[in-house]
């Protein structure tokens, strides 16, 4: 099976995640879309790791999972802190710094 | 043959539930569909013979991160659909731009296949026994050549933990 299949799957998931980040108003779903994007990148890394017979790609995929966990923890913390102050989770109502 | 069937099965599940994830109004439904996507990705990792990542994907992503998401969704009472708003032209433009970028990358991938001597971009799969046993190989690499990034990752997680606690705790003075 050629590696192109994995690359196209990864591209498709990445784009769906990007569309989610751009078009959704709910900040939680934006964060979830970012998780989806990180996951799409992981598919690429693991596919190349398999096809080159080198385990380094999987090590990097592990680091990406760790970074995703850190990002989710901090992002959700920010959302909770924001919710306590402004009572909204909609991205277009967070316009305090908007010119 | 069996490899392709397994791949297309999981890829189909992943893409369909990813689309459902970004289109559902209810945040809980989005989270459930994201979990389905992540599980399908775990299946693809297994098909690529990355057993350790298969397990850590399920335990860390599905068991850790997504549980955190669902807790927050329940905590902030988002488990009811948000009020309907009009679909603005701005969003159509965003969609169009994203699709243009996707077309670009897709075309590049598609035509790069046909260039002769593209072994570096599209290599043939390594023999199946080259990566075995996966967990042992991964540990050797992680604690050998990637020891410093591993330690830095632990610092990153510590910082994230402290940051999340500071962010989420109630202010006592003020």
Contacts between the chains, C-beta under 8 A, distances in Angstrom:
chain1	res1	chain2	res2	distance
A	1	B	3	5.6
A	1	B	4	5.5
A	1	B	7	6.6
A	1	B	125	7.4
A	2	B	113	7.6
A	2	B	122	6.1
A	3	B	122	5.4
A	3	B	123	6.7
A	3	B	125	7.7
A	4	B	109	6.4
A	4	B	113	5.7
A	4	B	122	6.1
A	5	B	7	6.4
A	5	B	11	7.6
A	6	B	7	7.9
A	6	B	44	7.6
A	6	B	48	7.7
A	7	B	109	5.5
A	8	B	106	7.1
A	8	B	109	6.5
A	9	B	11	4.8
A	9	B	14	7.0
A	9	B	15	7.3
A	9	B	44	7.5
A	11	B	102	6.6
A	11	B	105	5.5
A	11	B	106	6.2
A	11	B	109	6.9
A	12	B	15	5.5
A	12	B	18	7.9
A	12	B	102	7.9
A	13	B	14	6.3
A	13	B	15	6.8
A	13	B	18	5.6
A	13	B	37	7.4
A	13	B	41	7.9
A	15	B	98	6.0
A	15	B	99	7.4
A	15	B	101	7.4
A	15	B	102	4.2
A	16	B	15	7.2
A	16	B	18	4.4
A	16	B	19	6.0
A	16	B	21	7.9
A	16	B	22	6.1
A	17	B	18	7.3
A	17	B	22	7.8
A	18	B	98	5.1
A	18	B	101	7.6
A	19	B	22	6.1
A	19	B	94	7.5
A	19	B	95	6.1
A	19	B	98	5.0
A	20	B	21	7.1
A	20	B	22	3.6
A	22	B	91	7.7
A	22	B	94	4.0
A	22	B	95	7.5
A	22	B	97	7.9
A	22	B	98	6.2
A	23	B	22	7.5
A	23	B	91	4.7
A	23	B	94	5.5
A	23	B	95	6.4
A	24	B	22	6.5
A	25	B	82	7.6
A	25	B	85	7.2
A	26	B	27	6.1
A	26	B	78	7.2
A	26	B	82	6.5
A	28	B	27	5.5
A	28	B	30	8.0
A	28	B	69	6.9
A	28	B	72	6.8
A	28	B	73	6.2
A	28	B	76	7.9
A	28	B	78	6.4
A	29	B	21	7.9
A	29	B	22	7.1
A	29	B	27	6.2
A	29	B	30	5.2
A	31	B	69	7.5
A	32	B	21	6.9
A	32	B	30	6.1
A	32	B	31	6.6
A	32	B	34	5.1
A	32	B	69	6.4
A	33	B	21	7.8
A	33	B	22	6.3
A	35	B	34	6.7
A	35	B	38	7.9
A	35	B	61	7.5
A	35	B	65	6.6
A	36	B	18	6.0
A	36	B	21	7.1
A	36	B	34	6.5
A	36	B	37	6.5
A	39	B	37	7.2
A	39	B	38	6.2
A	39	B	41	5.4
A	39	B	61	7.3
A	42	B	41	7.1
A	42	B	45	7.9
A	42	B	53	7.7
A	42	B	57	7.9
A	43	B	41	6.3
A	43	B	44	6.2
A	43	B	45	8.0
A	46	B	44	7.8
A	46	B	45	5.6
A	46	B	48	5.2
A	46	B	50	5.0
A	46	B	53	6.2
A	47	B	48	6.0
A	49	B	48	7.7
A	49	B	50	7.0
A	49	B	131	7.8
A	50	B	48	4.4
A	50	B	49	6.2
A	50	B	50	7.0
A	50	B	125	6.4
A	50	B	126	6.8
A	50	B	131	6.9
A	51	B	123	4.7
A	51	B	124	7.1
A	51	B	125	5.2
A	51	B	126	6.3
A	52	B	123	6.1
A	52	B	126	6.4
A	53	B	126	2.9
A	53	B	127	7.2
A	53	B	130	3.9
A	53	B	131	6.3
A	55	B	131	6.4
A	55	B	134	7.6
A	55	B	137	4.6
A	55	B	138	5.6
A	55	B	140	7.9
A	55	B	141	4.8
A	56	B	141	6.3
A	56	B	145	7.9
A	56	B	146	7.7
A	58	B	50	5.3
A	58	B	52	7.1
A	58	B	53	5.5
A	58	B	134	7.7
A	58	B	138	5.7
A	58	B	141	8.0
A	59	B	138	6.6
A	59	B	141	5.3
A	59	B	142	5.4
A	59	B	146	5.1
A	61	B	50	7.7
A	61	B	53	5.7
A	62	B	53	6.9
A	62	B	56	6.7
A	62	B	138	7.7
A	62	B	142	7.1
A	63	B	149	6.3
A	63	B	153	5.7
A	65	B	56	6.4
A	65	B	57	7.1
A	65	B	60	5.4
A	65	B	61	6.7
A	66	B	153	4.7
A	66	B	156	6.8
A	66	B	157	6.2
A	67	B	153	7.7
A	67	B	156	6.8
A	68	B	61	7.3
A	68	B	65	6.5
A	69	B	60	6.3
A	69	B	64	6.4
A	69	B	65	5.7
A	69	B	157	7.0
A	69	B	160	7.4
A	70	B	156	5.4
A	70	B	157	5.7
A	70	B	159	7.5
A	70	B	160	3.4
A	71	B	160	7.6
A	72	B	65	4.7
A	72	B	68	6.0
A	72	B	69	6.9
A	73	B	68	7.0
A	73	B	160	4.9
A	73	B	161	6.7
A	73	B	163	7.5
A	73	B	164	4.2
A	74	B	160	5.3
A	74	B	163	4.9
A	74	B	164	5.6
A	74	B	167	6.9
A	76	B	68	6.1
A	76	B	69	7.1
A	76	B	72	4.8
A	76	B	164	7.1
A	76	B	168	7.8
A	77	B	163	6.5
A	77	B	164	3.9
A	77	B	165	7.5
A	77	B	166	7.6
A	77	B	167	3.2
A	77	B	168	4.5
A	78	B	167	5.5
A	79	B	72	6.6
A	79	B	76	7.4
A	80	B	72	6.7
A	80	B	75	7.2
A	80	B	76	7.2
A	80	B	167	7.0
A	80	B	168	4.8
A	81	B	167	4.8
A	81	B	168	6.4
A	83	B	76	5.4
A	84	B	170	7.7
A	89	B	76	6.3
A	89	B	78	6.5
A	90	B	82	7.3
